[in-house]
Amino acid sequence: MNAEPKLITQATLMLEELRQRLQPVPTFADLPREYQAAAKGDFQLNPGFTPLRSGPLMPAAVLVPVVSYDDSERVILTKRTAHLSNHAGQISFPGGRVDHEDPDVIATALRETEEEIGLDRSHITVLGALDPYVTGTGFVVVPVVGQVQPGFSLQLAQHEVAEVFEVPLSFLMDRRNHQRHKGVFNGVERQWWAMPYNDYYIWGATAGMLRNLHEMLHGAVAGDLA
């Protein structure tokens, strides 16, 4: 018996367009070592930006996991545990810093995803990458976008991940859900993107990467970074 055809939804169309617009995944040699050489990052909303850690940017990678269900596409996000020394309780993509044994950033993203949430790489098809993103902590993060097939099981690293949840891709790609917030950190005012979803506060680098994904699909809007 033939399988039921997948419904063509707005999110499905976005995923197909994204597949065509994504960049090739950069090599280690392609990554900027100084934030001034990067196209995207926390500095976009903060003209006086200086990374908290001096020296060359540290390479890292995250997976942007887009699950293809029959009627929609949803993005997997994690909530970090409250006891971590860095980014405790924040919403993030699975990922982390490059290990010296990782042959490329794809390996980093897939390894970290398996370690953090137990998502086996056999369910993931890498589609491409977004621009490397520079964080205020001195990392240059490559967002590797992967299409995830349903039927997977997850096993969370309890010491690092408190919760995993999914957000509709259509919600994240709706500009009406993008907010600019600001606050004071270490005596300096900072601004960031935020995309609150139900009880989850998606913000900072994670929201910044999602905003860059939106711009890749729909283009930048004049005045957004003013």
Contacts in CASP RR format, 6 or more apart in sequence:
PFRMAT RR
TARGET T0000
AUTHOR 0000-0000-0000
METHOD contacts of the structure
MODEL  1
MNAEPKLITQATLMLEELRQRLQPVPTFADLPREYQAAAKGDFQLNPGFT
PLRSGPLMPAAVLVPVVSYDDSERVILTKRTAHLSNHAGQISFPGGRVDH
EDPDVIATALRETEEEIGLDRSHITVLGALDPYVTGTGFVVVPVVGQVQP
GFSLQLAQHEVAEVFEVPLSFLMDRRNHQRHKGVFNGVERQWWAMPYNDY
YIWGATAGMLRNLHEMLHGAVAGDLA
4 70 0 8 1.000
6 12 0 8 1.000
6 68 0 8 1.000
6 70 0 8 1.000
7 70 0 8 1.000
7 71 0 8 1.000
9 71 0 8 1.000
9 72 0 8 1.000
9 73 0 8 1.000
9 170 0 8 1.000
10 170 0 8 1.000
11 72 0 8 1.000
11 73 0 8 1.000
11 168 0 8 1.000
11 169 0 8 1.000
11 170 0 8 1.000
11 173 0 8 1.000
12 68 0 8 1.000
12 72 0 8 1.000
12 73 0 8 1.000
14 73 0 8 1.000
14 169 0 8 1.000
14 170 0 8 1.000
14 173 0 8 1.000
14 217 0 8 1.000
15 66 0 8 1.000
15 68 0 8 1.000
15 73 0 8 1.000
15 147 0 8 1.000
15 169 0 8 1.000
17 217 0 8 1.000
18 127 0 8 1.000
18 145 0 8 1.000
18 213 0 8 1.000
18 216 0 8 1.000
18 217 0 8 1.000
19 127 0 8 1.000
19 147 0 8 1.000
21 216 0 8 1.000
21 217 0 8 1.000
22 127 0 8 1.000
22 128 0 8 1.000
22 129 0 8 1.000
22 130 0 8 1.000
22 145 0 8 1.000
22 216 0 8 1.000
23 128 0 8 1.000
23 129 0 8 1.000
23 130 0 8 1.000
23 131 0 8 1.000
24 128 0 8 1.000
24 129 0 8 1.000
25 104 0 8 1.000
25 105 0 8 1.000
25 106 0 8 1.000
25 126 0 8 1.000
25 128 0 8 1.000
25 129 0 8 1.000
25 142 0 8 1.000
25 144 0 8 1.000
26 105 0 8 1.000
26 129 0 8 1.000
26 132 0 8 1.000
26 142 0 8 1.000
27 104 0 8 1.000
27 105 0 8 1.000
28 59 0 8 1.000
28 98 0 8 1.000
28 104 0 8 1.000
28 105 0 8 1.000
31 57 0 8 1.000
31 59 0 8 1.000
31 105 0 8 1.000
31 132 0 8 1.000
31 140 0 8 1.000
31 142 0 8 1.000
32 38 0 8 1.000
32 57 0 8 1.000
32 132 0 8 1.000
32 134 0 8 1.000
32 140 0 8 1.000
33 56 0 8 1.000
33 57 0 8 1.000
33 140 0 8 1.000
34 56 0 8 1.000
34 57 0 8 1.000
35 41 0 8 1.000
35 43 0 8 1.000
35 49 0 8 1.000
35 51 0 8 1.000
35 57 0 8 1.000
35 134 0 8 1.000
35 138 0 8 1.000
35 140 0 8 1.000
38 57 0 8 1.000
38 131 0 8 1.000
38 132 0 8 1.000
38 133 0 8 1.000
38 134 0 8 1.000
38 140 0 8 1.000
39 131 0 8 1.000
39 132 0 8 1.000
40 130 0 8 1.000
40 131 0 8 1.000
40 132 0 8 1.000
40 133 0 8 1.000
40 134 0 8 1.000
40 208 0 8 1.000
40 209 0 8 1.000
40 212 0 8 1.000
41 133 0 8 1.000
41 134 0 8 1.000
41 135 0 8 1.000
41 205 0 8 1.000
41 208 0 8 1.000
42 49 0 8 1.000
42 134 0 8 1.000
42 135 0 8 1.000
42 136 0 8 1.000
42 190 0 8 1.000
42 192 0 8 1.000
42 204 0 8 1.000
42 205 0 8 1.000
43 49 0 8 1.000
43 134 0 8 1.000
44 225 0 8 1.000
45 180 0 8 1.000
45 190 0 8 1.000
45 191 0 8 1.000
45 192 0 8 1.000
45 193 0 8 1.000
45 225 0 8 1.000
46 190 0 8 1.000
46 191 0 8 1.000
49 136 0 8 1.000
51 57 0 8 1.000
51 134 0 8 1.000
51 135 0 8 1.000
51 136 0 8 1.000
51 137 0 8 1.000
51 138 0 8 1.000
52 136 0 8 1.000
52 137 0 8 1.000
52 138 0 8 1.000
52 186 0 8 1.000
53 137 0 8 1.000
53 138 0 8 1.000
57 134 0 8 1.000
57 138 0 8 1.000
57 139 0 8 1.000
57 140 0 8 1.000
58 97 0 8 1.000
58 98 0 8 1.000
58 138 0 8 1.000
58 139 0 8 1.000
58 140 0 8 1.000
59 97 0 8 1.000
59 98 0 8 1.000
59 105 0 8 1.000
59 108 0 8 1.000
59 139 0 8 1.000
59 140 0 8 1.000
59 142 0 8 1.000
60 95 0 8 1.000
60 96 0 8 1.000
60 97 0 8 1.000
60 98 0 8 1.000
60 108 0 8 1.000
60 139 0 8 1.000
60 140 0 8 1.000
60 141 0 8 1.000
60 142 0 8 1.000
61 95 0 8 1.000
61 96 0 8 1.000
61 98 0 8 1.000
61 105 0 8 1.000
61 106 0 8 1.000
61 108 0 8 1.000
61 109 0 8 1.000
61 112 0 8 1.000
61 141 0 8 1.000
61 142 0 8 1.000
61 143 0 8 1.000
61 144 0 8 1.000
62 92 0 8 1.000
62 93 0 8 1.000
62 94 0 8 1.000
62 95 0 8 1.000
62 96 0 8 1.000
62 109 0 8 1.000
62 112 0 8 1.000
62 141 0 8 1.000
62 142 0 8 1.000
62 143 0 8 1.000
62 144 0 8 1.000
62 209 0 8 1.000
63 93 0 8 1.000
63 94 0 8 1.000
63 95 0 8 1.000
63 109 0 8 1.000
63 110 0 8 1.000
63 112 0 8 1.000
63 113 0 8 1.000
63 124 0 8 1.000
63 144 0 8 1.000
63 145 0 8 1.000
63 146 0 8 1.000
64 75 0 8 1.000
64 93 0 8 1.000
64 130 0 8 1.000
64 143 0 8 1.000
64 144 0 8 1.000
64 145 0 8 1.000
64 146 0 8 1.000
64 209 0 8 1.000
64 213 0 8 1.000
65 75 0 8 1.000
65 76 0 8 1.000
65 93 0 8 1.000
65 94 0 8 1.000
65 113 0 8 1.000
65 119 0 8 1.000
65 124 0 8 1.000
65 146 0 8 1.000
65 148 0 8 1.000
66 73 0 8 1.000
66 74 0 8 1.000
66 75 0 8 1.000
66 145 0 8 1.000
66 146 0 8 1.000
66 147 0 8 1.000
66 148 0 8 1.000
66 169 0 8 1.000
67 73 0 8 1.000
67 74 0 8 1.000
67 75 0 8 1.000
67 76 0 8 1.000
67 148 0 8 1.000
67 149 0 8 1.000
67 150 0 8 1.000
67 166 0 8 1.000
68 147 0 8 1.000
68 148 0 8 1.000
68 149 0 8 1.000
68 150 0 8 1.000
69 150 0 8 1.000
72 168 0 8 1.000
72 169 0 8 1.000
72 170 0 8 1.000
73 168 0 8 1.000
73 169 0 8 1.000
73 170 0 8 1.000
74 166 0 8 1.000
74 167 0 8 1.000
74 168 0 8 1.000
74 169 0 8 1.000
75 166 0 8 1.000
75 167 0 8 1.000
75 168 0 8 1.000
75 169 0 8 1.000
75 172 0 8 1.000
75 210 0 8 1.000
76 94 0 8 1.000
76 117 0 8 1.000
76 119 0 8 1.000
76 148 0 8 1.000
76 164 0 8 1.000
76 165 0 8 1.000
76 166 0 8 1.000
77 91 0 8 1.000
77 92 0 8 1.000
77 93 0 8 1.000
77 164 0 8 1.000
77 165 0 8 1.000
77 166 0 8 1.000
77 167 0 8 1.000
77 200 0 8 1.000
77 202 0 8 1.000
77 206 0 8 1.000
78 91 0 8 1.000
78 92 0 8 1.000
78 93 0 8 1.000
78 94 0 8 1.000
78 116 0 8 1.000
78 117 0 8 1.000
78 161 0 8 1.000
78 163 0 8 1.000
78 164 0 8 1.000
79 89 0 8 1.000
79 90 0 8 1.000
79 91 0 8 1.000
79 92 0 8 1.000
79 161 0 8 1.000
79 162 0 8 1.000
79 163 0 8 1.000
79 164 0 8 1.000
79 165 0 8 1.000
79 200 0 8 1.000
80 87 0 8 1.000
80 88 0 8 1.000
80 89 0 8 1.000
80 90 0 8 1.000
80 91 0 8 1.000
80 92 0 8 1.000
80 160 0 8 1.000
80 161 0 8 1.000
80 162 0 8 1.000
81 88 0 8 1.000
81 89 0 8 1.000
81 158 0 8 1.000
81 159 0 8 1.000
81 160 0 8 1.000
81 161 0 8 1.000
81 162 0 8 1.000
82 88 0 8 1.000
82 89 0 8 1.000
82 162 0 8 1.000
84 160 0 8 1.000
86 137 0 8 1.000
89 162 0 8 1.000
90 203 0 8 1.000
90 206 0 8 1.000
91 200 0 8 1.000
91 201 0 8 1.000
91 202 0 8 1.000
91 203 0 8 1.000
91 206 0 8 1.000
92 205 0 8 1.000
92 206 0 8 1.000
93 143 0 8 1.000
93 206 0 8 1.000
93 209 0 8 1.000
94 109 0 8 1.000
94 112 0 8 1.000
94 113 0 8 1.000
94 116 0 8 1.000
94 117 0 8 1.000
94 119 0 8 1.000
94 161 0 8 1.000
95 108 0 8 1.000
95 109 0 8 1.000
95 112 0 8 1.000
95 113 0 8 1.000
95 116 0 8 1.000
96 108 0 8 1.000
96 112 0 8 1.000
96 141 0 8 1.000
97 108 0 8 1.000
97 139 0 8 1.000
98 105 0 8 1.000
98 108 0 8 1.000
99 108 0 8 1.000
99 111 0 8 1.000
102 108 0 8 1.000
102 111 0 8 1.000
105 129 0 8 1.000
105 142 0 8 1.000
105 144 0 8 1.000
106 126 0 8 1.000
106 144 0 8 1.000
108 142 0 8 1.000
109 142 0 8 1.000
109 144 0 8 1.000
110 121 0 8 1.000
110 124 0 8 1.000
113 119 0 8 1.000
113 121 0 8 1.000
113 124 0 8 1.000
114 120 0 8 1.000
114 121 0 8 1.000
115 157 0 8 1.000
116 156 0 8 1.000
116 157 0 8 1.000
116 160 0 8 1.000
116 161 0 8 1.000
117 154 0 8 1.000
117 155 0 8 1.000
117 156 0 8 1.000
117 157 0 8 1.000
117 161 0 8 1.000
117 164 0 8 1.000
118 153 0 8 1.000
118 154 0 8 1.000
118 155 0 8 1.000
118 156 0 8 1.000
118 157 0 8 1.000
119 148 0 8 1.000
119 152 0 8 1.000
119 154 0 8 1.000
120 152 0 8 1.000
123 148 0 8 1.000
123 149 0 8 1.000
123 151 0 8 1.000
123 152 0 8 1.000
124 146 0 8 1.000
124 147 0 8 1.000
124 148 0 8 1.000
124 149 0 8 1.000
125 146 0 8 1.000
125 147 0 8 1.000
125 149 0 8 1.000
126 144 0 8 1.000
126 145 0 8 1.000
126 146 0 8 1.000
127 145 0 8 1.000
127 146 0 8 1.000
127 147 0 8 1.000
128 144 0 8 1.000
128 145 0 8 1.000
128 146 0 8 1.000
129 142 0 8 1.000
129 143 0 8 1.000
129 144 0 8 1.000
129 145 0 8 1.000
130 142 0 8 1.000
130 143 0 8 1.000
130 145 0 8 1.000
130 209 0 8 1.000
130 212 0 8 1.000
130 213 0 8 1.000
130 216 0 8 1.000
131 212 0 8 1.000
132 140 0 8 1.000
132 141 0 8 1.000
132 142 0 8 1.000
133 140 0 8 1.000
133 141 0 8 1.000
133 142 0 8 1.000
133 143 0 8 1.000
133 205 0 8 1.000
133 208 0 8 1.000
133 209 0 8 1.000
133 212 0 8 1.000
134 140 0 8 1.000
134 141 0 8 1.000
135 141 0 8 1.000
135 205 0 8 1.000
141 205 0 8 1.000
141 209 0 8 1.000
143 209 0 8 1.000
143 212 0 8 1.000
143 213 0 8 1.000
145 213 0 8 1.000
154 164 0 8 1.000
156 162 0 8 1.000
156 163 0 8 1.000
156 164 0 8 1.000
165 200 0 8 1.000
167 197 0 8 1.000
167 200 0 8 1.000
167 202 0 8 1.000
171 177 0 8 1.000
171 195 0 8 1.000
171 197 0 8 1.000
172 195 0 8 1.000
172 210 0 8 1.000
172 213 0 8 1.000
172 214 0 8 1.000
173 213 0 8 1.000
173 214 0 8 1.000
173 217 0 8 1.000
173 218 0 8 1.000
175 214 0 8 1.000
175 218 0 8 1.000
175 221 0 8 1.000
177 195 0 8 1.000
177 196 0 8 1.000
177 197 0 8 1.000
178 193 0 8 1.000
178 194 0 8 1.000
178 195 0 8 1.000
178 207 0 8 1.000
178 211 0 8 1.000
178 214 0 8 1.000
179 193 0 8 1.000
179 194 0 8 1.000
179 195 0 8 1.000
179 196 0 8 1.000
180 191 0 8 1.000
180 192 0 8 1.000
180 193 0 8 1.000
180 194 0 8 1.000
181 191 0 8 1.000
181 192 0 8 1.000
181 193 0 8 1.000
181 194 0 8 1.000
181 203 0 8 1.000
182 189 0 8 1.000
182 190 0 8 1.000
182 191 0 8 1.000
182 192 0 8 1.000
183 189 0 8 1.000
183 190 0 8 1.000
183 191 0 8 1.000
184 190 0 8 1.000
192 203 0 8 1.000
192 204 0 8 1.000
192 207 0 8 1.000
192 208 0 8 1.000
193 203 0 8 1.000
193 204 0 8 1.000
193 207 0 8 1.000
193 208 0 8 1.000
193 210 0 8 1.000
193 211 0 8 1.000
194 201 0 8 1.000
194 202 0 8 1.000
194 203 0 8 1.000
194 204 0 8 1.000
194 207 0 8 1.000
195 202 0 8 1.000
195 203 0 8 1.000
195 207 0 8 1.000
195 210 0 8 1.000
196 202 0 8 1.000
202 210 0 8 1.000
END
